Amino acid sequence: PGVIVGSDTLIADLWEEDAPKDAGRVLASLVSRLRGRVGTSVLTGGPNGYAVGSPGTDAWIDLADAVDLLHEAQRRSTVGQPGLAAASADKSLHLLQRGPAAVESTARWADEARREQGLLVRQARVVLAAALTASGSPASGVSPAAAAVAADPLDEEAAQALIRAYVLSGNTAAGLRLSLIYEFTSVYVFNLRGNQRTAGEQSRREGGKV
């Protein structure tokens, strides 16, 4: 909060190379509309640049807070405090899932914000699952890990967290099935007692069914 971003930078981020001729006026109009929704104390500044809040105000950015909480969760996990790690990861995930970032914009900067949000959700789910499992609640760790795998079936870290949560919660069958899916591209099951291709003396000499 309080860091002023120049109008030229905002215009470049909003419109890239297709900025209107009166981009400064259009930007000011957009800021005015946004102030009408969040308040003048939250969005400060003037024609030369704008900031979210100011030093000492209670303005905050949910993505930034989610990042801080996620880093705290990762740090707690590293030092062997899974319970505290789970609490921080859960708070981070709650902030991230309140709604899509920059939902009304189609600009490149908004795509980047939404992409960052998606990556953070994935990380928070994996950290939460691992922390819950490590703190003795593997059954609770299944849900966030499964959500991460559902969002990206190729996410091996999420899959490992889910397998571990399954196994430690007693659902070893589900853990084994998931392990087979990620360890092998194909699984062949041969019936070695299949149809008998010979009969009589020939069958006896060959040892029966093959």
Secondary structure by P-SEA (a helix, b strand, c coil): ccccccaaaaaaaacccccccaaaaaaaaaaaaaaaaccccccccccccccccccccccccaaaaaaaaaaaaaaaaaaccaaaaaaaaaaaaaaaaccccccccccaaaaaaaaaaaaaaaaaaaaaaaaaaaacccccaaaaaaaaaaacccaaaaaaaaaaaaaaacaaaaaaaaaaaaaccbbbbbccccccccccaaaaaacccc
